[in-house]
Amino acid sequence: MIVVATSDFEVYHGVVNELQDRGTEFTTVEPDAELPEHTAVVVTGGENADAFAGVTTIVADPDDPRRTVDQALTAVRGDGGRTIIGVDPGRKPGIAILAGEMIVAAFQVPIADAVDVIQREADEATSPVVRIGDGSRLESATLVNDLEGVTVELVDETGTTPYLGTGSRGMGDVLAAVNIARLEGEVVDTREIEPTAGELQVIKDRSREHSEENRAIDDRLARRVAAGELTIGEALAEHRGADDDIDSSAADETLE
């Protein structure tokens, strides 16, 4: 059982609300009271960090109760609570954080923000593994190549996208990420992908959609976007700069 024992109101309020939202069994006691017989984890504030000898103690961050509860749930599950991060790659990857079989968090963010989200979740876990689907080749390669200091597995994502019934629109990528997290893959350090002509065209079309001047970047810049060296916005800015240089040179020639 999780026991919340703190005199810090902010810690108490945040952690208790988070536990209630998740439907987790817990109890609360005063910091100086005797702990219940089946106590597995104590969540407390910094003022009582050393008060519970012999019991797994989580010192809560008052600004991040979700993280505190994640740590408590992982501790309760012991070795079966290893953090696994599943990722369904794409322009807006689905990301699922599992402690053992329990889903403790889920996200869907633009690809430009995905590495930061995954890295943050991995950095705050013990011996995590990140499992990334092998579809959306360019995006998955970007994620594999940009993650640092964490074990990454590339997973065959065939069949991981579930059927979505009425009212579940938008959940597919996150649910696929959960399924990917539950499949073992091949440990990889890098993923090198040579973009196809079709993939380059997709990037060029996306750059046109983002351009105020309805312009598309060239193949050279599209390849750099595919390799993760540039974002679409950065590629457009470089493309505009090159055009400005050409216009300036043409003007100089005319003046001469």
Helices and strands as residue ranges (DSSP letters): E 2-4, H 9-21, E 26-28, E 41-44, G 46-48, E 56-59, H 65-77, G 78-81, E 83-88, E 94-99, E 102-108, H 111-123, E 129-133, H 137-146, E 151-155, H 172-181, E 186-187, H 197-210, H 219-226, H 232-255
